[in-house]
Amino acid sequence: RKNWCFCQKGMNSWELAEKLNFLARLARYANTGIGSNQFLDASTTIRHLDVDEVEPQMVGFLLAQGLLSETTASAISEIIKTGNSSIEQALLKKTPKGVQSLLEVSGLSIPNIARLYEDCGIETLEELRKASRSGLLSSRKGFGERFSRQVEGMVTQTLSGRRTLPLSNAIHLANLLQRKVKHFEEASKVFVAGDIRRGKELIEKIDLLVVVSKPTVKTAQEISKYLELGECTITKYGCEGQISGVQVRVHLCRPEYIGSAMCLATGPGDHYQKLCSRTIFKNRSVAGFLLVKGDEESFYKQLGLPYIPPEIREWPDCMELSEGRPRWDLVEEDDIIGDLHAHTPWSDGRSRLSELVRQAEQMGLEYITITDHAQGISVTKGLSAQDLEAQTDKIRKMNAFKGTVKIVPGIEYNIDADGHVDFQTRQKIMRIGALHSGLGDDPSILENRYLRAISSGAIDIVAHPTLRRLLVRPPIEIDWDMIFSECSKTGVAVELNYAPDKLDPPWQVARIAMKHGCTFALGSDAHYALHLKELPSGVKLARRAGVSRENLLNCKSYEQVRELCWRGQ
């Protein structure tokens, strides 16, 4: 993949983070003792620097702060200096060429890559596509029809040279692009629009809206060169090309039409087309663009509608629901005062409790909830009842110091094949329950597991309910009306999990929970302290479901959360 950066001198944080993420995948496959998690965490750290050039002194500072290991700091310094690292070269020598080809498909997990290469003998992307189309993958135990369909889509996209990014990753790249265009002399304002502004979970295209005094072909050409878009489509209204395989589209507009242009650039297309078709704007559309002056709120007001937030514009009924409504009251980032799902090294977390607390404090949160895995999960170590008691006692002592951030003790139970949790406890803690095994079970079995756990009184929150992993595993399809009806009856909250690779549940499923009057709980599922900083994606996830501060636990005080989540114990 062709390297790209904003300046000749060095590498920006997004590109460097991408290289570190690839190193993590290599290290996990090679299994040579070089910890893949080190590089994963380093990738997160570097990405959150959000700078146009990562300088050597930054690496030294992060190393001194304990945010990088000696190994990762050395590799990063080498990459900054030469564009490559000796660790990567050593790992590539130990990795078969066939595996290197499969690693290009970002949605393929390392265990699946190993099986495809070692068990199926697949060494190229063409062979992988052929295996998908021939039925070889769908007939193999552990893969199946759904995986086979996914693989064909992933291979097609990889061969096209285009990439799809999870929302949080796309946000970081968009921020860098936005900053870059702001330095363009003719740009008075620059906004991130499109799928990112709507909070779509997977981003195929980054949209920027650039306000200029007069859109021209020359301006579009200059911006395309400024961003190094390479070969691209150019008109007087903007340009479209690629950066590191990611599609980027720039829209140009005059200041007086910013509201209409922002709505068009944000999309989705069918939403804007419905606005164009309204009688009040008849004959005011030119080439599909509404010649309506004013900002976005004014734009909707002239339509006789309240401002429709970007996150709900994908709802097919968002206009009908907006008729006669004074405003949409969706949760805002400033409303969030706590996190309800985080892990420490007591199970599979990689940041100490004190580091999580420090990060929460820097973000201005009032509390954080520690929910390490119980021992029933097979993929990692977990807490026994005795471990939980010891951890809860430690948290109680830490809270006694009256720090600015309170810690809510908790646990993440595994809901087993019979719908039971690992063990019962008399500890006054927050109990979240989730499926971690048997994910391919028949829908009726999965439904029964959920229903038994929810109705048992053993859990307070059902976590990452649809079990999806972006680009890896689609959401399960079960009777969500039945599940969320039971949640509503028993007072069990539905988690909105904003881990970068989950963003679970999708808005279509979350709206069903809204219909049943469920309470929601935002959970970072943080395994590394900086994962807490993905909160903007979490708020987008909540807003896409139509969640307000009134039905979100994270907007409640520490004392209220204790009371709500410890009911019936």
PyMOL commands that set and color helices and strands:
alter all, ss='L'
color gray80, all
select helices_A, chain A and resi 13-30+36-47+56-64+70-82+86-94+97-103+110-118+125-134+136-139+144-160+167-182+194-198+217-226+255-266+269-277+279-281+296-302+310-312+318-322+333-335+353-362+385-399+443-455+480-490+507-515+529-544+549-551+553-555+558-565
alter helices_A, ss='H'
color red, helices_A
select strands_A, chain A and resi 165-166+189-193+202-203+205-211+233-235+238-243+246-253+285-286+289-290+338-342+367-370+406-414+430-434+461-462+493-497+520-523
alter strands_A, ss='S'
color yellow, strands_A
deselect
rebuild
show_as cartoon
